[in-house]
Amino acid sequence: MKHFTSVHDIGDLKIALEKAKQVKENPFADQHLGKNKTLMLIFFNSSLRTRLSTQKAGINLGMNVIVLDINQGAWKLETERGVIMDGDKPEHILEAIPVMGAYCDIIGVRSFAQFQNKSDDYNETILNQFIQYSGKPVFSMESATRHPLQSFADLITIEEYKKTARPKVVLTWAPHPKALPQAVPNSFAEWMNATDYEFVITHPEGYELEEEFVGNARVEYNQDKAFADADFIYAKNWSAYQDPNYGKVISMDKSWTVDTRKMALTNNAYFMHCLPVRRNMIVTDDVIESPQSIVIPEAANRVVSAQTVLKEILASL
């Protein structure tokens, strides 16, 4: 594996899941791969699980780990080509990227959608510049359009908890006070479409995702109907994708909050969320604290997904 930005880079899912199982069973078995190798993690945006889990994954593999927060302790970076740099950004990303590449063997990048230019976001301008100019393998720790390490961990978790070979998995929109990217729902949908699960996406009208990510999923605008007989409920907010409302909050309808009444419509479904979660906006306290909530095991599997990907990249160096 040279780069990792989506489900398309992971190969056969059954093989990937088996490799993840091996990593989980023996997390220190491959330290020889990372010996004397340096992992650089670059954050343009805040993080808790991604930062900690990916650091832990690198350490498990015997790697040295460097973490760079672009917003704290680094020069502000200009990302646009052709601008006159007479403002508050003293360094251009086109110089910064190859310098970073000179200091490490693998680069992880976390850079959210900016909601300023839809084309720039969906063309993955920042992530692709790292791939083009760093000279090193690059993996996404969440980009403008996808969060593949999260989605891989989600898949691992579903496989561990499913009670039937072909579970019904529902991705549901839920309200949030801020405009959030479509990366997590896009990515989750992409990975679910790569399985043989029954997959449903439910959201209010106006929150349709890009068709590429919706894929073969059934889209249902009635949340209660979508929840019926579900085995897994994956709750997540996202802002509008369709123009002219791209990146905007067009509804805060709290009737979409996941509560016990809605969970009672399911087949005793497990509740999932990538975290952090706004309690009593996305999900009520009693649901996220219930025995059916698997958000903590899901978060723990972030180490497994990251380590599985890093192991594959290291093996290709």
Order of alpha helices (4+ residues) and beta strands (2+ residues): alpha-alpha-beta-alpha-beta-beta-beta-alpha-beta-alpha-alpha-beta-alpha-beta-alpha-beta-alpha-beta-alpha-beta-alpha-beta-alpha-alpha
